[in-house]
């Protein structure tokens, strides 16, 4: 049976085939998309303005700390094993959110069908787990909701389980990478994630108000572009202040696909243009950024400049790293403001 989703991707794939001859090649030999950063950012900003605030505020503490998980460069194809493992690790650990640093899939319509099905599966698992937990205090409701059927009754209203799925924001935040936009893959990416940049706030204290800020940048083309720089200067992803003008951001975390530093000086890496790199370093200082997470080069690297830690993650893709290894990062953020991080092992190997 041909589903609506399959039909959508068949049409997308046909368009990609027709446009594939129009791919451009950058001076460094990396394929770049026909939809450039300026167009992506304009499209994303329109979506951002229409949906600002939807799922962008998370509650931070149900204990002494909250945690979040970061992975990079999964390059998903027909085998979703490593991405599935990352989502399951986060679900089992009750991580508050997950971030992915770009190149989530190799650009092919069938790979994005696999990706979207996987995200839908874990969105439902996440929704069900948290919905059931909400009712644990009422044993009668809890026993019923524990084995939630396709249709369920809540407050005299009949709901299909998809209603629950669609009402819960799944806290998975990927940045767009260069492989996500090659062969005009922006059409596939945007059909699932809608935007190439966004920001998320974690509420850590009500009185006085305090937030932790998560900023996700579009660096897939190796440049921020004029439009994104302008938006950053205007404060679209900028600091958050109380009505009194008081700064209420406690911690700031930034996520980008393109890396800031090369793992080694003798090693090739396509970093930002020099002017943009200095612009970003100044912004990180202005935002009092605690940690910056980067991908792209498939090699672990750690730098600290001033008070900011820069973590470049290795690829979690089993094609790049077929053996088990510590490819993920988990960050622990304590109530007292202390931050620590650890590497997280991935065990999946190709069947």
N, C-alpha and C positions, 0 to 999 in steps of 0.2 A: 504494500500500500504506500502511495506517495503522500507524505504529510505536507502541511502548509510550510513547515520549517524547511523540509527537504526541497520543496519547490522554490522557496526563497533563495536557497543556496545554489540550486541549479541555475537560476537566472543570474545570480551574482557571479557564478563561475563562468557563464557564457560571456558576460560583460568583461570579465578579467581576461579571457582568451582573446576577445576582440581588441582589447587595449594593450595586451602584453607587448606588442611590437612598438609601443610608444614609450616603453621604459627608458629612463635616462641613466647614464652612468656618470658618477661623480669622478673628479680628477684622481681620487685614490682608489677607484675601481669598485666602489660599493654601489650596488643598485639603489636608486632612490625613486620614490613614488611620484606619479604624475600629480598627486594632490600634495602640494608643498606645505610647509609649516604655517605660512600665513593663512592659507585657506583652512587648514585644520583648526587653528586657533580661533579664527572668526566663527567657524561652525560650532566649535566647542563653547565659545563664550556665549553664543546665542542660546545653546542648551543650558549652560551654567546659569544664565540670568533667569531663564524660565523655570528652572528647577532648584534654584538656590535654597538651601535649608533642608532639602529632602534627604534624610539619612545622613546629614553632615554633622550631627551632634550625637556623640556616644557618651554613655554614663561610664565613668572610669573605675569606680571602686565598689567591689562586693567583698572586700577583704583588705589585706595589708598592701596589696599591689595589683597592678594590671600588667599584662604582657601583650606583646604583639610579635608576629612572625614575619620574616622577610626572606624571599627567594628571588632568583634571577635567572633569565635566559633558559627557560624550559624547552623552547623550540619543539613544542608538541607536534606530533604527526598523528599516525593512527594508533600509537601506543600512548595511552594517557597515564601510565603507571606512576611516574615521578610527580606529576601534577596532582593526581589522586592522593598520593602519599602525603604531599604537603597539606592538602585540604583536610585529610584525616588527622594528621598530627595536630593541626590547629584546633579541630573539633574536639579531639580527646583532651587537649590541654586547656580548653576554654580560653584560648587567646582572644583578646578583645577585637583584634583586627588582623588582617593579613595584607601585606604589600608585595607586589611582584614588579621587578625592575626592568620589564620590557623583553621583547623577543619571546612572547608567550607562546606563539605557534609559528611554524613555517607557513607562509601564505599560500593556502590552498583551501578551497571551499569545504572539502570533506573534513579537513582538520578542524575547521571552525565549528562544524556540526558536532564533532566529538567534544570540543572545548565547551560549547554552550550546553550540551547535554550534561556534561560533568558538573558544570557550575550550577545548573538547575537541580541536579541530584543533591548536591551539597547544600544548596540554599534550602531545599526542603528538609534535609537532615538537621541543619542548623535551626530552622524555624520550629520543627517538631520538638527538638530537644529543649529549646528555650520556652516554648509554649507549654509543654508538659511540666517543666520545672516550675513555671509560674503557678501551677495549680497543686503543687505538692502539699500545701497546707490543708487542702480539702481532699481527703482520701477518696471519697466517692467520685469526684470529678477526675482525680488523678488516675484512678484505676481505669476509668473510661477513656481518658485522653491518652493513656499510655499506649494503647493499641488503636490509635486513631484510624477510623475507616475512611473510605473515599468521601463519604458524606458524614457530617456530624452536626449536632444541635448545640447551640450555645445561646443562652438567654432567649429561648423560644424561637430562635431563627436557625434555619437549616443552611449550612455552608458546605461547599465542596472544599476538599483539602487544598486545592489550588488557590482558593481565596486566602487561606492562611499563608501559603507560599508567597503570594504576591504582596501581602501586607508587611512582610518582614524584610528589611533591608539587610542583605547579606554583606558583611563587612570585609569584602575582598576588593582591594584597590590596586589595579595594575596601571603602571605607566606604559606609554606606547614606545616601542623600540623600532630600530631601522628595519628589522625583518618583518615587523607587523605592517609596514607600509609599502614594502616592495611589491611589484606586480599589482599596483593599485589596491593593496590590501586594506587601505583605510575604510573602504566600503564594508568589509567583513568585520573589522575591529569595531567601527562605530555602530554597527547594527546590534552589537552586544553591550558595549560599554559606553556608547553615546558621546563621550567626551575624551579629549586627550589630556586635559589638565583638570584638577579639582583640589579642594582642600577639605579637611575634616578636623573637627574640634572634639576633644575629649574633656568632658566636664569633670573636674577633680575636686572642686569645692564650691559650695553655694554662698557661704558667708565667711569671709568676703569672696566674691566670684573669682574663680581661677580656672583657666583652660590650658590644655596642652594642644599644640597646633601641629597638624600633619599637612605638608605642602607637597603636591605631586606635580612635577613639571613635564612639559612636552619637549623632549630633547632628541626625538627620533631621527631628525635630519642632521644632527650634530650641531645645531644652532637653535637658539631660542626664537630667533626671528624678530623683526621690528614690532609686530603686533603684540607678542607675548611680553617683550621688554616694556612696551607702553603700558600694558595692563598691570605689570608688576610695579611700575613707577606710579600708576594711579591707585595702587593698593588693592587690586582685586584679590590677590592672594597674600595680602599684607597683614600686618599685625592687627589685633583685635583690642579695642579699648572700651572701657565702661563709659556710660553717659557722662561721667565726671571728667573723662579724658584720661583716666588712670589706666596704665597698661596692665592687662590682667592675664597675659600669656605667661605661663610658668616655664614650659619646655617647648622647643620647636624642633621638629624632625622633617627633613627634606628628602625627597626620593626623585631620582633621575636615572634614565637609561645611560646616556653618554657620561663617561667618567671625567673627573676633573684632573686627576693625576695619572701618569703612566705607572704601571707596576714596577718597571725598571726603566732607567733613562735610555738604555740601548734597545728597548723593545718598542715595536710599532704599536701605536694606538691612536685612533682618531678622536681627539679630545675637542673641547670647545675652541672656537677662535679666541685669540688672546684677549681681545677687548671684552668679549662676553665672559670669559673666565674671571677677569678682574671685576666685572660688574657683579657676577654671582658671589664671588668672595666678599665683596663689600656688602651685598645683600645679606649674606649669611651672618656677617658681623652685626649689621643693623637689626636683624631679627633675633640676635643672640642665640643662634642655632646651636643645638647640642650635638646632633648627629646628622650626617649626610650619607645616604645609601646610594650606591652606584653599581652599574652592571657593565654589560657590553663587551668587555675584554676577556671574559671567561677565565679570570685569574684573580685569586684572592690578594688583597692589598689593604694595609692599614696605615693611615697617616693621621697625625693630629696637628692642626694649625691653630694657634691661639687656644681657645677653649672648645673648638669644634673637632669632633672625631669624624673621619672619613673612612667608611668601610666599603670597599669594592668587592662584591661577592663573585665567587666562582660560579660557573654554569651548573645548574641542577639537572641539566639534560643528560639522560643516560647514554645518548649517542656521543656526547663530548666527554662524559665521565661515567663509563660503564660500571665501574666498581662502586660499592657503597662508600660513602664519605660524608664529611661534615659540610654540607652545601647550604644549609639554612642558618639564619641568625634569629635568635629570640632575645628580645629586649625586655628587661624587668624594670618597671617604673614604680617605685615605692610611694606610699602616702606622704612620707617625709621629703619627697623630691629626689631621693637617691636613684641614679640610673646605673644599671649594670647590663651586660650582654654576654651571651654564650653562643657557641656554635651548636647546631642541632644536626644529628646524623640522619642520613637517608639511606635506607637499606634496599630499596627496590632495584632489581636487575632485570634485564630483558628476558622474557620467558622464551 
